[in-house]
Every structure is written in C-alpha cells, then in structure tokens.
C-alpha cells in the first residue's frame, strides 16, 4: 500500500495512484494527495526529499536541490518590514541553495520523475516556456530517465544541463508557450508518450509546496502572507494545499496564509478575472490581443493562456479560501524591483521572481500587507551568475522542429523512434 491516496475535492472519491491526473468520474477539479502521515517529519535526505513524507513518492533521488528559507535583512530594512522571510529556489551555495538550473521548477521535476517511474508507464512529455523544460532536462541527465521536452523556439536557448546527456528529446515550436502546449498534447495522443500533467500532477504541486513546508519549519509557524509571481498559478495552489496540511499537523498554527499572486502586465488574464469577481476567464475580455501582450512582457514564463484558474481546487478557490489578492506588475516596476533586491540581498533574479518582488512592494505601499506581519516571499529563481561560475552549462540541442500552427503530427513517428532508442 502506498503511503498516500488521491482525493477529488469535488465528488469526494478516493483513489489509488496510477499516475492519475484527473478524477475518474470526470469532475472538473484538481485531485489532491492525502498522506497517511498527518505530521511532517523531516527525513535525513538531501534537498527536497527531506519532505518525502509529504511527496507522492516512495523512492528518492540523491539530489541537493531543495527550497531554502532565510530571514531577510537588506530588503526588509529597505521596505520597513520586521518579519520578511525569503524562500529562495535557485543557486546560492552561500545560503545552501543548490538548485543548479536556478529555478524552483526542479522542485517539481524531481518528484514527478520518481512518481512516473513508480506508478506509470511510458515517457514523459513536458511543455515549457523554458524553466520547467530546463529542470526536466537536468533531472533526465541526473537520473538517466528519458524525457521529451517541447518549448517555443525562442525559449530553446534556456535549455541546458550541468551534465552531458542523451536522454532529452527537445522539440521546438514556432509560436508561444500555448503553441508548445498544443504540440505536446498532440504528441501525447500516441501510445507510450505520457503527458506530465502540469497543474493536474500532484507531484508537481506537492514539490512546489515544499517551499511553504520549508518556510514553516524554519520560521516555526505558517506565515501570514505568501507572495509569488504566477503564470499558471500552480505555485499558489501548491502553497495553499501545503498550508492546509500544516494546519492538520497542528504544530504550525491554525490560519491559512493570505495569497498575493502577481502577473506581468500587459498579459494579466487571472488578475482581470479575479478583480471582476469571476471564476471564469473570458478570452475576449481578459486576454485581448494575447499574442502581442505575451510578446511585450518582461517575464514570458508567466504567460499561460490556459491556467487552472476556475477549476475546482484551482487559483480562484485558493484566493477565495485565503482572502487573497492579485497584482498586475508593469515591466519597469519589475526591473526596478529587481535592482532593489540585488542591491539589498546580493543575488541576481529570474525575471519572474522580480515580478514577485514588485508585487511585494505594491502590497506594502498600498497597505495590503502590514509591515509587522510575517511574510514569505517566494523567489522562484535566481543565482544564474553564481551557477555559471561553478557549473558547466551544456546546451540541449533541438532534435525536431514544428512549424507554427501545424501541430506535432508530422514528427510523432520520429519522436516515438527516438523514445524507442533511448528508453
């Protein structure tokens, strides 16, 4: 018997895990993990697998990649805050942060690969705007488990590993992130190619949720506020779910943190829908001129046109349950926030993390966050300059290319042939 089951929050059905991504009854809701252990006991494992009791896996990977929480001095002083804590998921060895690909997406990739190996069959297909793809490439290099990664052509330069590997089949798509998702979905209609699942994958959400777990263990309590920049919003959902488990533990407090989630203007569909009080995103209202808006943002990894916003247990429910807020961050404000953070804390940021810092500044200046409250700022990526000093960065070369608007049908046979050779 596995140390967890899966639960549909809509119909209440419990199920065993067979790399299950959705409720068998067809509910429009994100299934959740229910762990047999109600209390969180840290294991003597490196990195993220310290939290393996609350990850949907039985095995582990000996990787040092994991979340790190520290109390801010510089940025806290700059903003007049008393209890600002930073969850740093990147490369910063002086802070014991050892995510070599510099993004919290490694926290998703590691347990996802283990879960697939234990509960499913086939080769994972991952659609990405860059950071997620790089994390899965690195995990393939570390584990020797092959993956197929689909990215927009413009994002291909972001895919590198710190080890040589022949276990990555990189497919580039002429288009944006949503076009990459469509191509990946096309591939997954073929037997043997399995969708990684995105927000539907409990391993990805629970992996991201370790940022909240690490913060609670480090601070000694659940924070009052949680700030993150979001493209799909899956990280916000993960923080909410992790906080509910911590409340069930009983040692970290009984109140949910208030979620503060930010998007990069001008592409802000969830901000638009949330501020209008709608559970549903209306493309003609919330994503007008989507392609041009996506092309204009500073942090293009935050540009998912199909986020899990209105589904049961999705972003809308997470914000509602926590009394949350959403922020639209302009490019200039993100860049200004990045400069302030680098000067105050001494490490470089991923553009998405800069958007989160700008949202924190907004929230403090407008009174949404009391500067005396306990705040967790999720820095979802950073330390690229330090990583380049310490590690080789081996570029992953594209294996196949998909033309704009054509789908992936023309290359499916070639991808399947690659899988057969490398699996």
Secondary structure, 3 states (H helix, E strand, C coil): CCCEEEECCCCCCEECCCCCCCCCCCCCECCEEEECCCCCCCCCCCHHHHHHHHCCCCCCCCCCCCCEEEECCHHHHHHCCCEEEEEECCEEHHHCEECCCCECHHHHHHHHHHHHHHHCCCEEEEEECCHHHHHHHHHHHHHCCCEEEEEEHHHHHHCEECCCCCCEEEEEECCCHHHHHHHHHHHCCCCCEEECCHHHCHHHHHHHCHHHHHHHHHHCCCCCEEEEECCCCHHHHHHHHHHHHHHHHCCCCCCCCEEEEEEECCCCHHHHHHHCCCCCCCHHHHCCCHHHHHHHCCCHHHCCCCCCCCCECCHHHHHHHHCCEEEEECHHHHHHHHHHHHHHHCCCECHHHHHHHHHHHHHHHHCCCCCCCEEEEEECEECHHHHHHHCCCEECCCCEEECCCCCCHHHHHHHHHHHHHHC
